[in-house]
Amino acid sequence: MSKIAAACFLREEYQWKRKRSQVAFHLRAGGAAVKTGTGADLTQGPIAGGILRFALPLFLGQLLQQFYHMADSWVIGNFASNDAFAAVSSGGSLTFLVIGLFNGIAMGGGVVISRYFGAKDEENIVKSIHNNFLFSLIASVVATVMGLVLVPQMLRWMKTPDSVLPESLAYFRVYFGGVSTIILYNSCMGILRALGDSLHPLYYLILSSFVNVGLDLLFVAVFHWGVTGAAVATVIAQGISVVLCLAQMLRMADPVQRLDFRKLKWDGRIMGQILRQGLPSGIQNSVISLGNVVVQTNINSFGAFAMAGHGAQARLEGFGFLPITAMSMSLPTFISQNVGAGKIDRAKKGAIFGIGFGMVCAQLVGVVMYLFTPQMLRFFVDEPMSVEFGTIHLRTTALFFFLLAFSHCAAGSLRGLGRSTVPMVTMLSFWCGFRILYVTVALQFFPVFRTISWAYPITWSLSSIVYLIYLLRMDWSRGKL
């Protein structure tokens, strides 16, 4: 047999196996809208209704998480020192710098799973699920080492005040000692969501949030362990969530979606797809976090009150980001499933709805926060100076939340199309490069706290312009892995 004939034979054999896989998938689904295991097929039914049903558990989960963060901040703010509150609240950019890379790659894995789920290709669904989980196991080890080795030096580079540094070191040693629970938790929930199941992750988030708040009260308010107690509570709560997610994945009704540790085998082709889709997002997360670390360094230079005030407003900002987060997490799954099913027009209409809905909701929240910023901030901090710093920042950014929503939802749409490089380049150019340049230069001429705050709406505006031009001009039919 000639090489050409052999190649044609292998190609036809692969296509026949793929077709047989799709037929078997449809037979198990009973010929209706697919709902296997606990996942749901988003390629059928009303577009708006499908997206909102999928996004609602994500929104509720994020809302619950924000309430947890509020409770967490309230416990630390009221039962520990202002330095302890500053240490925990200012560490978000630093933690995301380390774990953002791996979470971004897990997002890429979710796009790959959703694409094969939409195409009803069960062989590759199995491979993509197990390779995504295998990568998270490797990432857990790497992130633990990176966090424990790099973070102490990073805190010093960030000009963390001497009064806050001991608290920060104590918190991050525990946090990164148990960071594997956080990475595995995000990976498992990402796999379930990629299969169309946004409900079970909500259940686990509810339980872990209550556990976290209860342990915070016990360790910080009763045992007086300070920031160490807060970190221990986070690790334990996330560990419980991992166990629950794994239990669900191990007992999925459909064997195609079920996790089987015996199938954790490296597949170069699938892992390559995961990395192509996820590595740009991971790099984007880490580099943007590096930019935020630079911004946080400048915030730290204004002192502990500025750190606490900025940390308190960040908790409030999280509520404004809820519709953005829920929609930007829903769009990659919706679009990737529909592209996999060959329904390009449906994917495009879903993106238009999701982006518009996210923008409207985000701006409504932004207006409310602008009006009641000082009152809301006092829930977290009672120092007038901290409240003043927080008010300056939030009232500078809140009326521009619609731009943030547009950027995130547009980026989510592009990831669903398999074009994760575009968000990476856009975000790195403006949310990192330009933001660092602006803060560094502008503070030389206007050395006030509000100058830092303006970095956010300016960079949101620039990225939105680029996304708008790209979305209007691109060919949606070219979405691919």
Buried (B, 14 or more C-beta within 10 A) or exposed (E): EEEEEEEEEEEEEEEEEBEEBBEBBEEBBEEEEBBBBBBBBBBBEEBEEBBBBBBBBBBBBBBBBBBBBBBBBBBBBEBBBBBBBBBBBBBBBBBBBBBBBBBBBBBBBBBBBBBBBBBBBBBBBBBBBBBBBBBBEEBBEBBBEBBBEBBBEBBEEBEBBEBBBBBBBBBBBBBBBBBBBBBBBBBBBBBBBBBBBBBBBBBBBBBBBBBBBEBBBBBBBEEEBBBBBBBBBBBBBBBBBBBBBBEBBEEBEBEBBBBEEEBEEEBEEBBEBBBBBBBBBBBBBBBBBBBBBBBBBBBBBBBBBBBBBBBBBBBBBBBBBBBBBBBBBBBBBBBBBBBBBEBBEBBBBBBEBBBBBBBEBBBBBBEBBBEEBEEBBBBBBEBEBBBBBBBBBBBBBBBBBBBBBBBBBBBBBBBBBBBBBBBBEBBBBBBBBBBBEBBEEBBEEEEEBEBBBBBBBBBBBBBBBBBBEBBEEBEBEEBEB
